[in-house]
């Protein structure tokens, strides 16, 4: 179908060409054609200008996040392009239904909840660093940036820590492993194992609820009825994926930047009170969640372009964060810039519910690295970026070396032992 109002561009956010330098591609698009159209994946609009992204994100009644299964062209297909085969709740809902779910889940993800979780984040971070501090070698992705969010997410959701490494690797790998490769089967098996545990845990928590998310969901009424087991699984799917690898991506990109930019590293080491400010600028620049999809529910305009009912729209948080009209000199990382308008957590009703926990994760982990691994250096040429950054922009692995130091935390042999020290058991 022709789209005469907008440029037709050869844009594929999952392509190696885009992954090679998404900053250059995003900057060019936001400056030259903030609304365009691509024929990939059945066709979709590409929205990259900040003003245009806001226009779409703040009209959920027109540009829907809903996901109807099975995926059908012309019907709502959720927040991923090409569409996923499972529905993520409540992310892939629209108001007013979405707002009822969101209000209920805010109990777990409010600023107050994040503050209460901080001692646990500190404990998980200390434990992870202690596993490697005496050796002088660590993989900053697999051993830390992936490990801490994974441990915390399993803690919040209410799953056992027994298989945390398998689950952490599976969720991490899902972000960058193409589904048509042999490696994907192993990734899928690990994630299936995680979901199997969620399914088995639901009846246990329904009978004996605790303080975790699954327990809360088993007791939750929406519209006067208890939510179903499939909906509980869909919520856990979304919270596990959102809680783990997005924070991993932000942390790993930060470690890579600080390895190359010693002035920034020195400032955060000498002035740790600036770490929260730096977090927001790194979020703007690296934008771990690159983009999201929407489906038009009626004919609508985006900056003069006519979008027809059922057509797909990709809004790029990453490109919006590089729009020079909003962020002057956008390709420079500047801890002192005003970042209040950054779109890394999304804009509008669907803004990331876990942002307060992600910010706390970042502050604790970066602070500990700059204190305990303060002279870390990445092994030259060993860091591996995601081969595709169409959903998450991060690193597969990041080996590093540093001056060995002493363990500082209690000598817990396993993550379950650490969890039990909080006065809980699973």
LUMSEZA-613395 format. One record per residue (C-alpha): z, y, x. Coordinates in nm, 4 decimals, m for minus. Each point is the difference from the previous one (the first is absolute). Layout:
% LUMSEZA-613395
NODE Z Y X
...
% end
This chain:
% LUMSEZA-613395
NODE 0.0000 0.0000 0.0000
NODE m0.0980 0.3403 0.1424
NODE 0.2651 0.2635 0.0718
NODE m0.2016 0.3200 0.0526
NODE 0.2999 0.2352 0.0169
NODE 0.1450 m0.1533 0.3165
NODE m0.1284 m0.1251 0.3366
NODE m0.0653 m0.3732 0.0282
NODE 0.1616 m0.1174 0.3241
NODE 0.0186 m0.3293 0.1875
NODE 0.3805 m0.0219 m0.0057
NODE 0.1989 m0.3230 0.0299
NODE 0.3718 0.0492 0.0675
NODE 0.0280 m0.3631 0.1117
NODE m0.2785 0.0214 0.2587
NODE 0.0447 m0.0209 0.3792
NODE m0.1723 0.3372 0.0281
NODE 0.2652 0.1675 m0.2153
NODE 0.2817 m0.1839 0.1786
NODE m0.1244 0.1191 0.3385
NODE 0.0893 0.3631 m0.0752
NODE 0.1224 0.0667 m0.3545
NODE 0.1177 0.3483 0.0994
NODE m0.3534 0.1118 0.0868
NODE m0.1428 m0.1525 m0.3176
NODE 0.2717 0.1454 m0.2223
NODE m0.0238 0.3465 0.1517
NODE m0.3781 0.0093 m0.0385
NODE 0.0157 m0.1144 m0.3623
NODE 0.2766 0.2378 m0.1095
NODE m0.1813 0.2946 0.1585
NODE m0.3628 m0.0736 m0.0907
NODE 0.0052 m0.2018 m0.3238
NODE 0.3467 m0.0250 m0.1579
NODE m0.1532 m0.2003 m0.2860
NODE m0.2752 m0.2519 0.0702
NODE m0.1232 m0.3370 m0.1235
NODE m0.0349 m0.3341 0.1786
NODE m0.1912 m0.3056 m0.1233
NODE 0.2310 m0.2484 0.1749
NODE 0.2152 m0.2385 m0.2084
NODE m0.1929 0.0695 m0.3200
NODE 0.0090 0.3754 0.0512
NODE 0.2826 0.2544 0.0086
NODE 0.0651 0.3686 0.0463
NODE 0.1596 0.1032 0.3304
NODE 0.2447 0.2900 m0.0417
NODE 0.1225 0.1482 0.3275
NODE 0.0730 0.3727 m0.0453
NODE 0.3667 0.0805 m0.0581
NODE m0.0624 0.2050 m0.3162
NODE m0.2297 m0.2665 m0.1407
NODE 0.2441 m0.2826 0.0818
NODE 0.2781 0.1872 m0.1804
NODE m0.2286 0.0515 m0.2992
NODE m0.0518 m0.3751 m0.0376
NODE 0.3555 m0.1082 0.0845
NODE 0.1558 0.2352 m0.2563
NODE m0.2156 m0.1300 m0.2883
NODE 0.1199 m0.3607 m0.0479
NODE m0.1098 0.0113 m0.3636
NODE m0.3603 0.0440 0.1206
NODE 0.0032 m0.1768 0.3375
NODE 0.1880 m0.3203 m0.0670
NODE 0.2031 m0.2158 0.2400
NODE 0.0111 m0.2846 m0.2536
NODE m0.1242 m0.3457 0.0935
NODE m0.1403 m0.2426 m0.2541
NODE m0.0526 m0.3597 0.1117
NODE m0.2439 m0.1568 0.0442
NODE m0.1789 0.2871 0.1727
NODE m0.2866 0.1240 m0.2169
NODE m0.2451 0.2801 0.0884
NODE 0.0573 0.2978 m0.2269
NODE 0.3609 m0.0933 m0.0690
NODE 0.3081 0.1175 0.1969
NODE 0.0113 m0.1854 0.3329
NODE 0.3149 0.1356 0.1598
NODE 0.0695 0.1928 0.3154
NODE m0.2032 m0.1932 0.2579
NODE m0.3765 0.0139 0.0595
NODE m0.1328 m0.2686 m0.0098
NODE 0.2469 m0.1147 m0.2638
NODE 0.2786 m0.2405 0.0865
NODE 0.0421 m0.3297 m0.1819
NODE 0.3639 0.0731 m0.0926
NODE 0.1704 0.2833 m0.1836
NODE 0.2675 0.2082 0.1730
NODE 0.2732 0.1353 m0.2295
NODE 0.0887 0.2661 m0.0880
NODE m0.2527 0.1626 0.2357
NODE m0.2958 m0.1227 m0.2048
NODE 0.1189 0.1464 m0.3284
NODE m0.0514 0.3382 m0.1631
NODE 0.2401 0.2327 m0.1816
NODE 0.1802 m0.0234 m0.2333
NODE 0.0617 m0.3724 0.0713
NODE 0.0094 0.0666 0.3737
NODE 0.2707 0.2646 m0.0374
NODE 0.2409 m0.2377 m0.1753
NODE m0.0336 m0.2493 0.2861
NODE 0.0280 0.2757 0.2572
NODE 0.3218 0.1392 m0.1473
NODE 0.1548 m0.3477 0.0030
NODE m0.1002 m0.0747 0.3611
NODE 0.1232 0.3363 0.1268
NODE 0.3479 m0.1590 0.0082
NODE m0.1097 m0.1904 0.3099
NODE m0.2094 0.2640 0.1728
NODE 0.1705 0.3362 m0.0490
NODE 0.1134 0.2239 0.2906
NODE 0.3558 m0.1188 m0.0683
NODE m0.1079 m0.3638 0.0269
NODE m0.1787 0.0707 0.3283
NODE 0.3125 0.1652 0.1372
NODE 0.2096 m0.3043 m0.0930
NODE m0.2507 m0.2275 0.1738
NODE 0.0103 0.1929 0.3275
NODE 0.2852 m0.2085 0.1563
NODE m0.1980 m0.3169 m0.0707
NODE m0.3164 0.1494 0.1495
NODE 0.2021 0.0909 0.3089
NODE 0.1407 m0.3537 0.0193
NODE m0.3434 m0.1628 m0.0323
NODE m0.1447 0.2362 0.2614
NODE 0.2828 m0.0677 0.2461
NODE m0.0349 m0.3750 m0.0494
NODE m0.3782 0.0059 0.0514
NODE 0.0239 0.2058 0.3193
NODE 0.2835 m0.2178 0.1289
NODE m0.2307 m0.3032 m0.0085
NODE m0.2130 0.1585 0.2762
NODE 0.2037 0.2731 0.1695
NODE 0.1023 m0.2184 0.2944
NODE m0.3551 m0.1177 0.0709
NODE m0.1686 0.3383 0.0404
NODE m0.2924 m0.1114 m0.2170
NODE m0.0665 0.0354 m0.3713
NODE m0.2857 0.0070 m0.2459
NODE 0.0734 0.3269 m0.1776
NODE m0.1912 m0.1171 m0.3080
NODE 0.0990 m0.3620 m0.0495
NODE 0.3522 0.0181 0.1430
NODE 0.1070 0.3351 m0.1442
NODE m0.2325 0.2116 m0.2174
NODE m0.0873 m0.3040 m0.2117
NODE 0.3347 m0.1759 0.0276
NODE 0.2375 0.2722 m0.1242
NODE m0.1916 0.0871 m0.3202
NODE m0.0474 m0.3720 m0.0692
NODE 0.3701 m0.0784 0.0320
NODE 0.0949 0.2967 m0.2154
NODE m0.2593 m0.0813 m0.2665
NODE 0.1153 m0.3624 m0.0308
NODE 0.3564 0.1316 m0.0229
NODE m0.0896 0.2424 m0.2831
NODE m0.2163 m0.2467 m0.1922
NODE 0.2586 m0.2781 0.0247
NODE m0.1695 m0.2701 0.2072
NODE 0.1420 m0.2213 0.2718
NODE m0.0267 0.1103 0.3609
NODE m0.0802 m0.3557 0.1144
NODE m0.3759 0.0540 0.0170
NODE m0.0113 0.3731 0.0695
NODE m0.2314 m0.0353 0.3010
NODE m0.2557 m0.2036 m0.1973
NODE 0.0108 0.2469 m0.2887
NODE m0.0176 0.3051 0.2270
NODE m0.3039 m0.1393 0.1825
NODE m0.1716 m0.0947 m0.3275
NODE 0.0398 0.3436 m0.1606
NODE m0.0988 0.1714 0.3262
NODE m0.3115 m0.2140 0.0367
NODE m0.1093 0.0541 m0.3602
NODE m0.0622 0.3656 0.0851
NODE m0.2720 m0.0725 0.2524
NODE m0.1270 m0.3590 m0.0378
NODE m0.3310 m0.0247 m0.1915
NODE 0.0120 m0.2561 m0.2795
NODE m0.3203 m0.1697 0.1201
NODE 0.1430 m0.1058 0.3394
NODE 0.1653 m0.3298 0.1010
NODE 0.3159 0.1910 0.0981
NODE 0.0468 0.1158 m0.3590
NODE 0.0986 m0.3492 m0.1165
NODE 0.3079 0.0044 0.2245
NODE 0.0868 0.3507 m0.1161
NODE m0.0418 m0.1039 m0.3630
NODE 0.2236 m0.3030 0.0536
NODE 0.2802 0.2168 0.1383
NODE m0.0237 0.2453 m0.2877
NODE m0.0154 m0.2862 m0.2529
NODE 0.3209 m0.1354 0.1525
NODE 0.1643 0.3392 m0.0537
NODE m0.1127 0.0218 m0.3636
NODE 0.1161 m0.3592 m0.0594
NODE 0.3473 0.1072 0.1080
NODE m0.0154 0.2970 m0.2393
NODE m0.0945 m0.2361 m0.2845
NODE 0.2831 m0.2411 0.0872
NODE 0.2525 0.2823 0.0305
NODE m0.0645 0.1536 m0.3438
NODE 0.1835 m0.2645 m0.2132
NODE 0.2873 m0.0100 0.2495
NODE 0.0515 0.3781 m0.0248
NODE m0.0517 m0.0035 m0.3747
NODE 0.2958 m0.2365 m0.0299
NODE 0.2114 0.1635 0.2713
NODE m0.1174 0.3567 0.0668
NODE 0.0972 0.1796 0.3191
NODE m0.0722 0.3463 0.1396
NODE m0.3601 m0.0620 0.1033
NODE m0.3302 0.1047 m0.1557
NODE m0.0865 m0.3417 m0.1472
NODE 0.3386 m0.0118 m0.1723
NODE m0.0572 0.3482 m0.1391
NODE m0.3458 m0.0922 m0.1272
NODE 0.1257 m0.3140 m0.1769
NODE 0.2339 0.2184 m0.2040
NODE m0.2455 0.2869 m0.0584
NODE m0.1148 0.0962 m0.3498
NODE m0.3305 0.1814 m0.0385
NODE m0.0979 0.0977 m0.3531
NODE 0.3017 m0.1903 m0.1343
NODE m0.0971 m0.3319 0.1608
NODE 0.0901 m0.1757 0.3238
NODE m0.2907 0.0119 0.2437
NODE m0.1852 m0.3256 0.0659
NODE 0.0123 m0.2117 0.3146
NODE m0.3648 0.0868 0.0850
NODE 0.0899 0.3694 m0.0194
NODE 0.3029 m0.0531 0.2257
NODE m0.2289 m0.1719 0.2509
NODE m0.2506 0.2867 m0.0246
NODE 0.2741 0.2571 0.0702
NODE 0.1243 m0.2008 0.2986
NODE m0.3582 m0.0299 0.1282
NODE m0.0359 0.3763 m0.0019
NODE 0.3423 0.0739 0.1451
NODE m0.0347 m0.2546 0.2817
NODE m0.3469 0.1188 0.1025
NODE 0.0957 0.3656 m0.0346
NODE 0.3355 m0.0374 0.1722
NODE m0.1176 m0.1872 0.3063
NODE m0.3327 0.0859 0.1579
NODE m0.0333 0.3650 m0.0965
NODE 0.3144 0.0895 0.1963
NODE m0.1128 m0.2337 0.2782
NODE m0.3267 0.1933 0.0292
NODE 0.1731 0.3375 0.0171
NODE 0.2458 m0.1143 0.2657
NODE m0.2630 m0.1670 0.2189
NODE m0.2303 0.3039 m0.0107
NODE 0.2978 0.2179 0.0934
NODE 0.0901 m0.2192 0.2988
NODE m0.3583 0.0134 0.1232
NODE m0.0076 0.3789 m0.0294
NODE 0.3322 0.0460 0.1805
NODE m0.1200 m0.2280 0.2798
NODE m0.2878 0.2434 0.0673
NODE 0.1646 0.3327 m0.0836
NODE 0.3039 0.0375 0.2211
NODE 0.0849 0.3526 m0.1169
NODE 0.0383 m0.1200 m0.3587
NODE 0.2034 m0.2971 0.1204
NODE 0.2252 0.2218 0.2097
NODE 0.0587 0.2354 m0.2923
NODE 0.1061 m0.2789 m0.2369
NODE 0.2167 m0.1613 0.2681
NODE 0.1782 0.3255 0.0809
NODE 0.0049 0.1238 m0.3599
NODE 0.0393 m0.3016 m0.2302
NODE 0.0689 0.2387 m0.2872
NODE m0.3768 0.0650 0.0048
NODE m0.0862 m0.3647 m0.0776
NODE m0.0085 0.0536 m0.3806
NODE m0.2370 0.2948 0.0473
NODE m0.2175 m0.2081 0.2339
NODE m0.0049 m0.2806 m0.2559
NODE m0.1733 0.2237 m0.2533
NODE m0.2611 0.1171 0.2505
NODE m0.0709 m0.3573 0.1111
NODE m0.0348 m0.0951 m0.3667
NODE m0.2530 0.2794 m0.0479
NODE m0.2022 m0.0837 0.3079
NODE 0.0078 m0.3807 m0.0085
NODE 0.0135 m0.0485 m0.3809
NODE 0.0863 m0.3737 0.0080
NODE m0.1264 m0.0507 m0.3563
NODE m0.3534 0.1278 0.0470
NODE m0.1321 0.0160 m0.3562
NODE 0.0372 m0.1288 m0.3552
NODE m0.2339 m0.0795 m0.2855
NODE m0.0175 0.1247 m0.3567
NODE m0.2205 m0.0758 m0.3032
NODE m0.1317 0.2731 m0.2309
NODE 0.1100 m0.0566 m0.3606
NODE m0.2353 0.2675 m0.1344
NODE m0.2779 0.2233 0.1271
NODE 0.1594 0.2593 0.2285
NODE m0.0711 0.2577 0.2670
NODE 0.1092 0.0031 0.3633
NODE m0.0965 0.3283 0.1622
NODE m0.3171 0.0173 m0.2078
NODE m0.0916 m0.3678 0.0364
NODE m0.0246 m0.1972 m0.3246
NODE 0.1822 m0.3331 0.0099
NODE m0.0891 m0.2358 m0.2842
NODE 0.2359 m0.2268 m0.1896
NODE 0.0766 m0.3168 0.1953
NODE m0.1165 0.1340 0.3369
NODE 0.2215 m0.0484 0.3025
NODE 0.1492 0.2806 0.2093
NODE 0.1519 m0.0280 0.3488
NODE 0.2447 0.2770 0.0886
NODE 0.0770 0.0326 0.3702
NODE 0.3530 0.1089 0.0860
NODE m0.0981 m0.0155 0.3669
NODE m0.2925 0.2406 m0.0408
NODE 0.2000 0.2372 m0.2218
NODE 0.2592 0.0179 0.2777
NODE m0.2713 0.1208 0.2394
NODE m0.1373 0.2750 m0.2254
NODE 0.0059 0.3128 0.2150
NODE 0.0343 0.2222 m0.3056
NODE 0.3497 m0.1400 m0.0486
NODE 0.0903 m0.1130 0.3527
NODE m0.1462 0.2327 0.2669
NODE m0.1054 m0.1757 0.3211
NODE 0.0504 m0.3342 m0.1784
NODE m0.0782 m0.2245 0.2996
NODE 0.2931 0.1413 0.1977
NODE 0.3422 m0.1577 m0.0487
NODE 0.2426 0.2897 m0.0389
NODE 0.3613 m0.0750 m0.0892
NODE 0.0530 0.3622 m0.1044
NODE m0.2758 0.0194 m0.2619
NODE 0.0730 0.0166 m0.3731
NODE m0.0601 m0.3553 m0.1212
NODE 0.1425 0.0334 m0.3499
NODE m0.3398 m0.0523 m0.1595
NODE m0.0956 m0.3152 0.1914
NODE m0.1428 m0.2771 m0.2137
NODE 0.1094 m0.3033 0.2044
NODE 0.2329 m0.1182 m0.2781
NODE m0.2548 0.0824 m0.2677
NODE m0.0054 0.2832 m0.2521
NODE 0.0902 0.0058 m0.3678
NODE 0.1782 m0.2538 m0.2186
NODE m0.0759 m0.2917 0.2306
NODE 0.1531 0.1547 0.3132
NODE 0.1530 m0.2725 0.2188
NODE 0.3302 m0.1156 m0.1460
NODE 0.1204 m0.1333 0.3361
NODE m0.0554 0.3184 0.2006
NODE 0.3685 0.0769 0.0532
NODE 0.0615 m0.3462 0.1455
NODE m0.3123 0.0252 0.2185
NODE 0.1158 0.3364 0.1374
NODE 0.3444 m0.1454 0.0788
NODE m0.1601 m0.3035 0.1666
NODE m0.2076 0.2304 0.2184
NODE 0.2891 0.2236 0.1008
NODE 0.2241 m0.2903 0.0980
NODE m0.2586 m0.2104 0.1855
NODE m0.1573 0.2898 0.1919
NODE 0.3430 0.1353 0.0879
NODE 0.1110 m0.3360 0.1380
NODE m0.3195 m0.0495 0.2009
NODE 0.0369 0.3433 0.1602
NODE 0.3634 m0.0788 0.0816
NODE m0.0139 m0.3625 0.1136
NODE m0.3645 m0.0429 0.1121
NODE m0.0393 0.3589 0.1145
NODE m0.2398 m0.0741 0.2872
NODE m0.2172 m0.2507 m0.1881
NODE m0.3650 m0.0195 0.1003
NODE m0.2718 m0.1830 m0.1874
NODE m0.1713 m0.2748 0.1955
NODE m0.3348 0.1539 0.0876
NODE m0.2802 m0.1200 m0.2256
NODE 0.2233 m0.2449 m0.1884
NODE 0.0606 0.1908 m0.3234
NODE m0.2345 m0.1214 m0.2754
NODE m0.0894 0.2159 m0.2991
NODE m0.0830 m0.1434 m0.3403
NODE m0.3653 m0.1070 m0.0116
NODE m0.0196 0.1538 m0.3476
NODE 0.1982 0.3009 m0.1221
NODE m0.1343 0.0116 m0.3548
NODE 0.3512 m0.0405 m0.1411
NODE 0.2531 0.0373 0.2819
NODE m0.0546 0.1722 0.3362
NODE 0.2124 m0.1691 0.2648
NODE 0.0253 m0.2365 0.2951
NODE m0.0080 m0.3799 0.0213
NODE 0.2144 m0.0092 0.3153
NODE 0.1345 0.2360 0.2646
NODE 0.1583 m0.1597 0.3116
NODE 0.2214 0.2325 0.2013
NODE 0.2283 m0.0022 0.3055
NODE 0.3193 0.1936 0.0667
NODE 0.3072 0.0012 0.2223
NODE 0.2281 m0.2831 m0.1197
NODE 0.3324 0.0939 m0.1541
NODE 0.3074 m0.1591 m0.1597
NODE 0.0358 m0.1384 m0.3493
NODE 0.2085 0.2314 m0.2168
NODE 0.0403 m0.1849 m0.3293
NODE 0.1951 m0.3087 m0.1115
NODE m0.1444 m0.3259 0.1287
NODE m0.1562 m0.1329 m0.3210
NODE m0.2208 m0.2999 0.0644
NODE m0.2119 0.0357 m0.3139
NODE m0.0945 0.2642 m0.2534
NODE 0.1952 m0.1970 m0.2610
NODE 0.3121 0.0345 0.2153
NODE m0.0583 0.3743 0.0154
NODE m0.0528 0.0199 m0.3746
NODE 0.3194 m0.1975 m0.0622
NODE 0.1908 0.2622 0.2026
NODE m0.0713 0.2464 m0.2835
NODE 0.2256 m0.2130 m0.2189
NODE m0.2852 m0.1706 m0.1842
NODE m0.1706 m0.3376 0.0170
NODE m0.3145 m0.1624 m0.1397
% end
